[in-house]
Amino acid sequence: MKNRIDACFEKLKAENKKALVTFITAGDPDMDTTEKCVLEMYKNGSDIIEIGVPFSDPIAEGATIQKASLRSLSGGTNLDKIFDLVRKLRTQTDKPMLLMMYINTIFKFGTAKFFELCKETQIDGVIVPDMPFEEREELEGEAEKNGIYTIFLVAPTSHERVKMIAEKSKGFLYVVSSLGVTGMRSEITTDFNELLAPIRNENHCPCCIGFGISNPEQAKKMSQYADGVIMGSAVVKIVEEHGKDAPEYIGKFIKSVREGMDN
């Protein structure tokens, strides 16, 4: 069976559209709200959703997602509850779903058990921002055995490593827009034409740009350089502001971003 991520990008390419990938922290403010937010995002134009697994020391995250992690953890969120959430979501949607998390969470849970549950609950891929590319074997064997894609990241400093990482990537290549942590940025100055030049004419997996994209205008601009854009902090900020009422506001925001990218 084809991985949902691959099928999604093939469909978008046929429609001449770019992917909208969005992120939300599981359990912030509670699992019911997360479930509703995910479904609203899919309904209003998200193609792929990253469900963030909260972590006590999320080194790649800015203040917005750090605070969301702390709120979620203080509410008792753990991996078992997140897998229960995914099971519930899978009865309502067949769209691609990823987990974004830190490597210690997987090790503590048990790598084999973790990827077996990913397969059972129909998670399509995992993003582990603190896993060095050279140490991917720590996870890759169990991931491949269970048909789960590990999504790799490249940054503006990756240079000659971009081609090497792209060649090993499945699903999509996560292109970090700027140096530093996640968070909304007023402007993104990276030269993506230069950064992605080594893989422009190669037969590689799609590229999606993330970190700092916070509004429809930025999403449209960044989508010109890649196959899709990733939005996280802007969504999490809405949850912070509206709590249990967030699903309605997130739906409207995602709809505006989708329309901005398509028009």
C-alpha positions in Angstrom: 0.0 0.0 0.0 1.3 3.4 -1.0 2.3 5.7 1.9 -0.4 8.5 2.3 2.3 11.2 2.1 3.4 10.0 -1.4 -0.2 9.8 -2.5 -1.0 13.3 -1.2 1.9 14.9 -3.1 1.1 13.0 -6.3 -2.5 14.3 -6.1 -1.4 17.9 -5.4 1.1 17.8 -8.3 -1.7 16.6 -10.6 -3.9 19.5 -9.4 -0.9 22.0 -9.7 -1.3 22.8 -6.0 1.2 23.1 -3.1 1.0 21.2 0.1 -0.2 22.9 3.3 1.4 21.1 6.3 0.3 22.2 9.7 1.4 21.5 13.3 -0.5 21.3 16.6 0.7 20.3 20.1 -1.3 17.3 21.3 -3.1 17.8 24.6 -3.1 21.6 24.5 -5.4 22.5 26.2 -6.8 19.0 26.2 -7.1 16.0 23.8 -10.7 16.7 22.8 -9.7 20.2 21.6 -6.7 18.8 19.7 -9.0 16.3 18.0 -11.4 19.1 16.9 -8.5 21.3 15.8 -7.0 18.6 13.6 -10.4 17.9 11.9 -11.0 21.6 11.4 -7.6 22.0 9.7 -8.2 19.1 7.4 -11.6 20.4 6.6 -10.3 23.9 5.7 -7.3 23.0 3.6 -4.5 21.3 5.5 -3.1 18.4 3.5 -0.8 16.9 6.1 -0.9 17.4 9.9 2.0 17.1 12.3 0.9 16.2 15.8 3.4 17.5 18.2 4.4 15.2 21.1 5.1 17.5 24.1 8.6 17.4 25.6 10.1 19.0 28.7 13.1 20.5 26.8 12.1 21.1 23.2 15.4 22.7 22.0 14.2 23.4 18.4 11.1 25.3 19.6 10.5 29.0 20.3 8.5 30.3 23.2 5.0 29.6 21.6 5.5 25.9 21.2 7.6 25.6 24.4 4.6 27.0 26.4 2.2 24.7 24.6 4.4 21.7 25.5 4.4 22.7 29.2 0.6 23.3 29.2 0.1 19.8 27.6 2.5 18.0 30.0 0.9 19.6 33.0 -2.4 18.2 31.8 -0.9 14.7 31.8 -0.3 14.1 28.1 1.8 11.1 27.2 2.4 8.9 24.2 -0.2 6.4 25.1 -2.9 9.1 25.1 -1.6 10.5 21.9 -1.9 7.1 20.2 -5.5 6.9 21.5 -6.1 10.3 19.9 -4.7 9.1 16.6 -7.0 6.0 16.7 -10.0 8.3 17.2 -8.9 10.6 14.4 -8.4 7.6 12.0 -12.1 6.8 12.3 -12.8 10.3 10.9 -10.0 11.0 8.3 -7.7 9.1 6.0 -5.4 12.1 5.4 -1.6 11.9 6.1 -0.7 12.3 9.8 2.7 12.6 11.3 4.2 12.7 14.8 6.8 15.4 15.5 8.8 14.6 18.6 12.2 14.4 20.3 14.3 11.3 20.2 14.5 10.7 24.0 10.7 10.2 24.0 11.0 7.4 21.5 13.9 5.8 23.4 12.2 6.0 26.7 9.0 4.5 25.3 10.9 1.8 23.4 11.8 2.2 19.8 10.3 -1.1 18.5 7.1 -0.6 20.5 6.8 3.0 19.3 7.0 2.1 15.6 4.7 -0.9 16.0 2.1 1.5 17.5 2.7 4.0 14.7 1.8 1.2 12.2 -1.2 0.0 14.2 -2.7 3.5 14.5 -1.8 4.4 10.9 0.7 7.2 11.5 2.5 7.9 8.2 5.7 9.5 9.2 7.8 10.8 12.1 9.8 14.0 12.4 12.6 14.0 15.0 14.3 17.4 14.9 17.1 16.5 17.3 18.2 13.3 15.5 21.4 14.0 13.6 21.2 12.6 10.1 24.3 10.6 10.6 22.7 8.7 13.5 19.4 7.9 11.6 20.2 4.2 11.9 19.0 4.5 15.6 15.5 4.6 14.3 15.5 3.8 10.6 15.4 0.0 10.9 12.3 -0.2 13.0 10.7 2.6 11.0 11.2 0.9 7.7 10.1 -2.5 9.1 6.8 -0.9 10.0 6.4 1.2 6.8 6.8 4.6 8.7 8.7 7.4 7.0 11.3 9.3 8.9 11.3 12.9 7.7 14.7 14.5 7.5 15.5 18.2 8.0 17.9 20.5 6.2 18.9 24.1 7.2 20.4 27.1 5.5 23.8 25.9 6.8 23.4 22.4 5.3 25.0 23.4 1.9 26.7 20.4 0.4 24.8 18.0 2.7 21.4 19.0 1.1 21.8 16.6 -1.8 23.0 13.7 0.4 20.1 14.1 2.8 17.5 14.6 0.0 18.7 11.3 -1.6 17.9 9.4 1.6 14.6 11.2 2.3 11.1 9.7 2.0 7.8 11.5 2.2 9.2 15.1 2.0 12.3 17.0 2.9 11.7 19.5 5.8 13.5 22.7 4.8 14.2 24.9 7.8 13.7 28.4 6.6 16.0 30.3 9.0 18.6 29.7 11.7 17.3 29.6 15.3 14.1 28.1 16.8 10.5 27.8 15.6 8.3 30.9 15.9 6.7 33.5 13.7 9.0 35.8 11.8 8.3 39.1 10.1 10.5 38.2 7.2 12.5 35.2 5.9 15.7 36.1 4.1 17.2 32.7 3.2 18.0 32.3 -0.6 16.1 29.1 -1.2 17.1 29.0 -4.9 20.7 28.7 -3.8 20.0 26.3 -0.9 17.9 23.9 -3.0 19.9 24.3 -6.2 21.8 21.0 -5.7 18.5 19.0 -5.9 16.5 21.2 -8.4 16.7 18.7 -11.3 17.1 15.5 -9.3 14.5 12.9 -8.8 14.0 13.5 -5.1 11.1 13.6 -2.7 9.2 16.8 -2.3 10.5 19.8 -0.3 8.5 21.7 2.3 9.6 24.9 3.9 8.9 25.5 7.6 9.9 27.6 10.7 8.5 31.1 10.8 5.7 31.1 8.2 2.9 32.9 10.0 0.4 34.3 7.5 -1.2 33.7 4.0 1.2 36.1 2.3 4.3 34.3 3.6 2.8 30.9 2.8 2.2 31.9 -0.8 5.7 33.4 -1.1 7.5 30.4 0.4 5.4 27.9 -1.7 7.0 29.4 -4.8 10.3 27.8 -3.8 9.1 24.4 -2.7 6.4 21.7 -3.0 4.7 22.9 0.2 4.9 25.0 3.4 4.7 24.1 7.0 3.0 26.2 9.6 3.2 25.5 13.4 3.6 28.4 15.8 0.8 30.5 14.1 -1.6 27.6 14.8 -0.4 27.0 18.3 -0.7 30.7 19.1 -4.4 30.5 18.2 -4.8 27.7 20.7 -2.9 29.7 23.3 -5.3 32.7 22.8 -8.6 30.8 22.5 -8.2 27.6 24.4 -11.1 25.2 24.0 -12.7 27.7 21.5 -9.7 27.4 19.2 -11.1 25.0 16.6 -13.4 27.5 15.0 -10.6 30.2 14.9 -8.1 27.7 13.5 -10.5 26.6 10.8 -10.9 30.2 9.6 -7.1 30.8 9.7 -6.3 27.6 7.7 -9.0 28.5 5.2 -7.4 32.0 4.7 -3.9 30.4 4.2 -5.2 27.8 1.7 -7.0 30.5 -0.3 -3.9 32.7 -0.1 -1.7 29.9 -1.5 -4.2 28.9 -4.2 -5.1 32.3 -5.6 
